[in-house]
């Protein structure tokens, strides 16, 4: 590597290792520490770079975007029916939508099961044609789906895929017992005073 090469992006996750999650919170190992965003619990990395995602009209928080390697993973929790996976239908719906745009799609078998890579061709702000690759990951849980939409320069590289998967495998979901229509994106809440179950510093979680 030359001296002029840019330094690798430090995502603040250190030497992150895969776990056997994501879990429903009640099933998470007792020693695991999380940052509480309501239904979504993120692994407690004190130097993590993330931001809260709000709907422009309702100002409801529906996702958290986390920087992983040189990419960004937008993470959501979606209500699913009891005893029935939802990700297969969701993935097919996403595929049908992206097929309407110039580009191509491919379903591959990932760590958590089938996932979708879509390369969409469009014009950037300068009017030049660009290809953008998007990775869609869905993980069925107990009446919930954890969905991640990943974009960035190295989104399709094995090392980044493994790093994103390791992060997702350390997340947890607190679905609650209330009846919620299938397919509803669960409203998240900003962390209050820092990580839950840990004294580590709070991560950089700021509204856009």
N, C-alpha and C positions, 0 to 999 in steps of 0.2 A: 504494500500500500504506500502510495506517495505521501509526502508531508502535506500536500495540498488537498488530499481527500477529506471530505467532511466526516466529522466524528459521528459514530453511531448514536441514534437517538436514545437517551436514557429514559425509559418509561417508568422508572421508579419501582419496578416489580422484582428487581434482583434476579436471582437464579430460581425463578418460580418453577415448581414441580407439580405434576398432575396429581389430583386426588381422585376419590371414587364418587364425587358428586357430579352435578349439583344435587343438593338434597332438599327435601322438605325440612324446615328448620327443626322440627321435633326429632328428626332422624340424624341431624348433623352431629359429628363427634363433639363431645363435651369440651375438648380443648381448642376447638376452632373459634377464632375471633372474627367478628363481622362488623361492618359499618352498616347501620340500619337506614335504608331508604324506604321504610314501610314494608310492603310485600317483598321487595327485593333486598337481599342482604349480600353485600359485596365483601370479599375477603379483605381483611384489615391490613392493607399496605399503607404505611404512613406517608410515603412519598409518591403515591399514585397520582397520575394526572387524569382528571375527569371533569365533566361538566354535566349539569342537569339540563334536561330537554323539556321545554314547556310548549304546549299548544298555544299558538299566537292568539287565538280567539278566546279560549276558555281560561288560559293561564294555568291549566292543569298539567302537572308533571307526569309525563308518560314514559320517560326513558332516561337512562344515564349513558353517556358516551364516555368510554374509557380508552385512553391511548395505550396501545400495546404494540411494541416494536415501533415501526414507522406508520402504523395503521390506527384506525379508530373503530372501535366496536360499540355500536349502539345496542343497548341491552334493554329488553322489555319483558314483563310478565303478562301472560294472556290467560284468561279463564278458559278452562276445558271441562268437559263433562266427566262425571265420576266413572272410573273404570274404563275409560275409553281415550285412546290417544287422538290428538288433534293435528299434530304436525304434518302428517301425510296429506291431509286435505289442504292445509295452509300452504304447503310447498307446491302443490299442484295449482293452487290459485295464483301464487306468486309467479310460477312459470308461465301461466296463461297470460298474465299481465305483461311480463317482460318480453314475451314473444311478439307483442304488438310493436315493439321498438326495434330499430336496426341493431343487429348484433347476433349473438348466439348464446345458448344455454347448455349446461351439462350438469346432470345429477351424478354425484359421486358418493361412495361409501366413506364416511368419516368416522371419527372416534365415537360419536354419539348416534350413528346411523346415517341414513341418506341426507345429504345436504345439497344445496344448489349453488353453482357458480354461474354468473351471468356476466357477459361482456357486452356492454351497451355502447354503441357508436353515436356520438353527438358532437355538436360544435361548442367550443369553449368561448369565453368572452371575447377573444380575438377573432372569432369566426373560423377557427381552424378545427378540422375534424379530429376528434380524440376518442380513443377506446378507454372505457372505464370498467374495471372488473369489480364485481360485487359478490361477496360470499354471504349466503344465507344459511344460518344454523338454527335448528329447532330441536329442543330436548323436551320430551313428554315427561311430566311428573304426575303427582297425585292431584288431579283437577287443575293443573296448570301446565303451561308451556313456557319455557324460557327461550326467548328468541334473540338472536344476535345478528345484526347486519354489519358486515365488516368491509371497510374500504381503505385503500391506501396503496402505496407503491409496491409493497411486497406481499399483498394480500394472498397470493396464490403460492408463495414459497413455503416449502415444508417447515422451515424453522419458525416462520410467523404463524402458520397454521397450528403447530404444536404449542406455541406460546399462548395463543388465543384459547385453545382448548384447555390448557392448564388453568388459565384464569377462570373460565366458565365452570370447570370441574370443582372449583373452590367456592362457588356461589351457593346461596340457599334461598328458599322461597317460603314466606309465611303467608299462605293463601287465605287463611281464615275460614270460618264456617258459613258465612253468609251466602245466599243464593245470588249468583252473578251470571248474566247471560253468556253463553258460550261465545268465545271470540272477542270478548271485551278486554281491552288493554287496561290493566289494573293501574289505578292512580298511585303514584309513588309520593313519598314525602322527603323533603330535605333532611339530611342528618342533623340531629339536635345535640349540639355540644360535643360532637366527635364520635368515634367508633363505639359500638356496643360491645360489651364483654371484653374491653381492653383499655389500657391506659395509654396506648400509642397515640402520637399526634394525629389530628384529623387530616385527611387528604385534601387536595385542592379540588373542591367540588363547588363550582360557581355557576350561576345561571348565565346563559349566553347573552 
